[in-house]
Amino acid sequence: MQLLHIDSSVLGPNSASRALSAEIVAKQIALHPAMTVIHRDLATDAALHLSSAHLAAWQGGPVEDAYLGADLAKGGAFLDELLTSDIVVIGAPMYNFSIPSQLKAWIDRVVVAGKTFRYGANGAEGLLKNKKVFVASSRGNVYTPGSAAAALEHHESYLLGVLSFIGLTDVTIVRAEGLAFGPEAKEAAMLKARANIAAMAA
């Protein structure tokens, strides 16, 4: 088995999503001891945002810029890692009501027509099957349905939508929210998230 571990927070050791994603990975290793883990830290090694040069290269144009060539290779590696992994763990903090731009750049490299989805007579079809996804979600405010800020939630809903689009529908969200409400609220939210991780079964 192979697990792909993706972190996207820029907060380093102070990141709640990193702490939770690491604990999810540790739990999965405990459940599947022979598993191989690939870790991608998008905060320190992100892909470039898409440009006209990327599109030209994908359409068969020459790649004369070494920097662009390296970035295209990185994007190809992102896609290969996703295709070959059985479990995906995504650390996803909320930034300004959505996901970090580094994580969006990763998504732009793995949502690829003919590779992870295709269009047919009945519309779009996700091509990725039999993979399990865990999302370590962290948010300063509370955005769950019924909350005052629920209408501003374009974070988990976006991730669930794009993952489903490429066929990844077995998704478990481990959430810690209200982290900005003070030390006690943060501790309670993290304890609840950690309890959910501890209760995970194979």
Secondary structure as the mmCIF struct_conf table of DSSP 4:
data_model
#
loop_
_struct_conf.conf_type_id
_struct_conf.id
_struct_conf.beg_label_comp_id
_struct_conf.beg_label_asym_id
_struct_conf.beg_label_seq_id
_struct_conf.end_label_comp_id
_struct_conf.end_label_asym_id
_struct_conf.end_label_seq_id
STRN STRN1 GLN A 2 ASP A 7
BEND BEND1 VAL A 10 LEU A 11
HELX_RH_3T_P HELX_RH_3T_P1 GLY A 12 ASN A 14
HELX_RH_AL_P HELX_RH_AL_P1 ALA A 16 LEU A 31
BEND BEND2 HIS A 32 HIS A 32
TURN_TY1_P TURN_TY1_P1 PRO A 33 ALA A 34
STRN STRN2 THR A 36 ASP A 41
TURN_TY1_P TURN_TY1_P2 LEU A 42 THR A 44
BEND BEND3 ASP A 45 ASP A 45
HELX_LH_PP_P HELX_LH_PP_P1 ALA A 46 LEU A 50
HELX_RH_AL_P HELX_RH_AL_P2 SER A 52 TRP A 58
TURN_TY1_P TURN_TY1_P3 GLN A 59 GLY A 60
HELX_RH_AL_P HELX_RH_AL_P3 ALA A 66 THR A 84
BEND BEND4 ASP A 86 ASP A 86
STRN STRN3 ILE A 87 PRO A 93
STRN STRN4 TYR A 95 TYR A 95
TURN_TY1_P TURN_TY1_P4 ASN A 96 PHE A 97
STRN STRN5 SER A 98 SER A 98
HELX_RH_AL_P HELX_RH_AL_P4 SER A 101 VAL A 110
STRN STRN6 ALA A 113 ALA A 113
TURN_TY1_P TURN_TY1_P5 GLY A 114 THR A 116
STRN STRN7 PHE A 117 GLY A 120
TURN_TY1_P TURN_TY1_P6 ALA A 121 ASN A 122
STRN STRN8 GLY A 123 GLY A 126
BEND BEND5 ASN A 130 ASN A 130
STRN STRN9 LYS A 132 ARG A 139
BEND BEND6 GLY A 140 ASN A 141
BEND BEND7 THR A 144 THR A 144
TURN_TY1_P TURN_TY1_P7 PRO A 145 GLY A 146
BEND BEND8 SER A 147 SER A 147
TURN_TY1_P TURN_TY1_P8 ALA A 148 ALA A 149
HELX_RH_3T_P HELX_RH_3T_P2 ALA A 150 LEU A 152
BEND BEND9 HIS A 155 HIS A 155
HELX_RH_AL_P HELX_RH_AL_P5 GLU A 156 PHE A 165
TURN_TY1_P TURN_TY1_P9 ILE A 166 GLY A 167
STRN STRN10 VAL A 171 GLU A 177
HELX_RH_3T_P HELX_RH_3T_P3 LEU A 179 PHE A 181
HELX_RH_AL_P HELX_RH_AL_P6 PRO A 183 ALA A 198
TURN_TY1_P TURN_TY1_P10 ALA A 199 ALA A 199
#
